[in-house]
């Protein structure tokens, strides 16, 4: 890590690896504690990573050991907390329940630690909960991160159905 912003609504991390080292936009980024972000843009020797601490970026996460999936969203303020939104109201969880990546993307495999539940928020008329999380990585002291290469990405991309245009009948 050669750069890291923390005080903006949209924070980024700069790493000293780029396209010459195989880094590509859309690759997940982690450290020894858990999820850090996703690669945004690459130069030959440097890349910019959209941090978990970016209010415009969301990640698919789940309550570890359960089928309950939600969206990780950071709100400007603390570098130590984020929120798991859209959790079904009936989901069972406890304080310190582990939140991990869901695996519902080509950027991040399932099971990468994200944070621990420290509370919940619920509107009386809402069918969903928002869980408040303590993030596991220390974003104030990032030094070494790893970029995740999905060895199946090109295969998955080849399965995407291209939009085709339908020829209009000749009158």
Backbone torsions as a table, in degrees:
resi	resn	phi	psi	omega
1	UNK	NA	124.6	179.1
2	UNK	-116.1	-2.6	177.0
3	UNK	-161.9	145.9	-176.3
4	UNK	-160.8	115.9	175.3
5	UNK	-96.7	148.4	-177.5
6	UNK	-132.2	-19.2	-169.2
7	UNK	-101.0	8.1	-179.1
8	UNK	-105.0	169.1	174.3
9	UNK	-72.3	-29.4	179.3
10	UNK	-122.9	98.0	-176.2
11	UNK	-96.7	148.5	-179.3
12	UNK	-133.0	158.1	176.7
13	UNK	-123.0	140.5	176.3
14	UNK	-111.1	131.5	178.7
15	UNK	-118.7	155.0	-176.4
16	UNK	-91.6	37.8	173.4
17	UNK	-134.1	142.8	-177.5
18	UNK	-141.3	-155.1	-175.6
19	UNK	-62.4	-29.4	178.0
20	UNK	-66.6	-22.9	177.9
21	UNK	-100.6	9.6	176.3
22	UNK	92.2	5.4	179.1
23	UNK	-77.0	136.2	-179.4
24	UNK	-134.4	151.5	175.0
25	UNK	-56.2	142.0	178.5
26	UNK	95.0	-6.0	178.3
27	UNK	-78.9	141.6	177.9
28	UNK	-74.8	153.8	180.0
29	UNK	-130.7	131.0	-178.8
30	UNK	-134.8	169.0	165.7
31	UNK	-131.0	-170.2	-175.4
32	UNK	-65.5	-16.3	-179.7
33	UNK	-98.5	-23.4	-179.8
34	UNK	153.3	-154.2	-173.6
35	UNK	-67.4	131.7	177.5
36	UNK	-111.6	-43.9	-179.1
37	UNK	168.7	-153.3	-177.7
38	UNK	-143.0	138.6	-178.7
39	UNK	-64.4	133.3	-177.9
40	UNK	-102.1	-59.2	-179.8
41	UNK	-138.3	153.7	-178.3
42	UNK	-130.1	141.0	166.1
43	UNK	-110.2	177.3	-178.3
44	UNK	-56.4	-36.5	-175.5
45	UNK	-125.6	2.1	-176.6
46	UNK	-141.3	145.3	176.3
47	UNK	-133.1	152.0	174.3
48	UNK	-107.3	135.1	-177.7
49	UNK	-113.6	131.1	171.5
50	UNK	-76.5	116.3	-177.3
51	UNK	-72.2	155.3	168.5
52	UNK	-55.8	-29.7	179.6
53	UNK	-84.8	51.7	178.3
54	UNK	-132.8	114.8	-172.5
55	UNK	-66.8	-13.6	179.3
56	UNK	-93.7	-9.2	-177.8
57	UNK	-103.3	136.0	176.3
58	UNK	-124.0	151.8	-179.6
59	UNK	-129.8	145.2	176.4
60	UNK	-82.5	123.2	-178.0
61	UNK	-134.3	169.0	178.0
62	UNK	-147.9	161.5	171.8
63	UNK	-72.9	120.6	-176.8
64	UNK	-56.0	135.5	177.6
65	UNK	78.9	8.0	179.1
66	UNK	-131.4	169.4	175.2
67	UNK	-89.1	3.6	-172.7
68	UNK	-79.9	113.0	-177.4
69	UNK	-107.4	147.6	176.6
70	UNK	-150.9	-168.6	-177.6
71	UNK	-116.8	127.3	175.3
72	UNK	-81.8	126.5	-179.5
73	UNK	-138.6	130.0	177.5
74	UNK	-98.4	138.4	175.7
75	UNK	-110.9	133.3	-177.3
76	UNK	-51.5	140.4	-178.2
77	UNK	143.0	-107.4	-177.1
78	UNK	-74.8	138.1	174.8
79	UNK	-84.5	0.7	-175.6
80	UNK	-108.0	-8.8	-177.0
81	UNK	-129.8	153.1	174.2
82	UNK	-149.6	-176.9	-175.3
83	UNK	-132.1	140.6	171.6
84	UNK	-102.3	111.9	-176.6
85	UNK	-100.1	162.3	174.9
86	UNK	68.0	33.5	176.8
87	UNK	-84.4	127.5	179.1
88	UNK	-55.1	139.6	-176.3
89	UNK	-57.3	-30.6	-177.1
90	UNK	-85.6	-1.0	-179.0
91	UNK	-62.2	136.5	177.8
92	UNK	-93.7	128.5	178.1
93	UNK	-152.0	166.2	179.7
94	UNK	-134.2	164.1	171.8
95	UNK	-59.3	136.8	-176.8
96	UNK	75.4	7.4	172.0
97	UNK	-58.9	139.3	-176.8
98	UNK	-83.9	135.5	174.0
99	UNK	-107.7	132.1	-177.3
100	UNK	-131.5	167.1	174.8
101	UNK	-65.9	148.5	-174.4
102	UNK	-83.8	-22.9	-174.0
103	UNK	85.7	6.0	-178.7
104	UNK	-87.4	35.4	175.2
105	UNK	-152.4	160.7	176.3
106	UNK	-81.4	-12.0	-177.5
107	UNK	-81.4	-33.1	-172.2
108	UNK	-134.9	125.8	176.2
109	UNK	-72.6	165.9	177.2
110	UNK	-69.4	142.3	169.5
111	UNK	97.9	4.5	176.7
112	UNK	-75.2	125.9	-179.1
113	UNK	-59.6	143.4	179.1
114	UNK	-122.3	-52.8	-176.8
115	UNK	-172.2	-178.7	178.4
116	UNK	-120.8	142.1	179.7
117	UNK	-67.7	128.7	175.6
118	UNK	-120.5	-2.7	177.8
119	UNK	175.7	176.2	177.8
120	UNK	-141.1	154.2	177.9
121	UNK	-126.3	140.1	179.7
122	UNK	-153.0	135.2	171.4
123	UNK	-87.4	145.0	-175.5
124	UNK	-62.6	-25.1	-177.8
125	UNK	-101.0	2.6	-174.2
126	UNK	-95.0	141.9	177.2
127	UNK	-87.9	0.9	-178.1
128	UNK	-125.0	154.7	176.3
129	UNK	-108.2	157.8	168.1
130	UNK	-119.1	123.4	179.9
131	UNK	-98.1	133.6	175.2
132	UNK	-88.8	130.6	-174.9
133	UNK	-117.7	146.1	165.4
134	UNK	-93.3	116.9	-179.8
135	UNK	-67.5	140.9	-178.6
136	UNK	-78.4	-43.8	177.8
137	UNK	-69.2	147.7	174.3
138	UNK	-93.1	99.7	-176.3
139	UNK	-71.7	-15.1	177.9
140	UNK	-79.4	-12.6	-176.2
141	UNK	-136.7	51.0	179.7
142	UNK	-81.9	129.8	177.2
143	UNK	-126.7	-55.7	-178.3
144	UNK	-116.3	131.1	175.5
145	UNK	-131.2	162.3	177.5
146	UNK	-121.3	140.4	176.4
147	UNK	-99.6	131.7	-175.9
148	UNK	-93.1	124.2	175.6
149	UNK	-101.2	121.0	177.3
150	UNK	-86.1	108.8	-176.4
151	UNK	-68.6	-12.2	179.7
152	UNK	-103.7	3.6	-174.2
153	UNK	-58.7	-47.5	-178.2
154	UNK	-63.6	-35.0	177.9
155	UNK	-66.5	-42.5	177.9
156	UNK	-65.7	-42.0	179.2
157	UNK	-61.2	-34.7	-178.8
158	UNK	-69.1	-19.1	-179.8
159	UNK	-86.1	-11.4	179.9
160	UNK	-65.8	137.7	-179.6
161	UNK	-84.1	123.7	177.7
162	UNK	-74.9	142.5	173.2
163	UNK	-71.9	133.8	178.8
164	UNK	-119.2	151.5	177.3
165	UNK	-93.9	143.4	179.3
166	UNK	-97.2	127.6	177.2
167	UNK	-66.1	135.2	177.5
168	UNK	-78.0	141.0	178.1
169	UNK	-63.0	144.8	178.3
170	UNK	-78.3	129.9	-179.0
171	UNK	-71.7	NA	NA
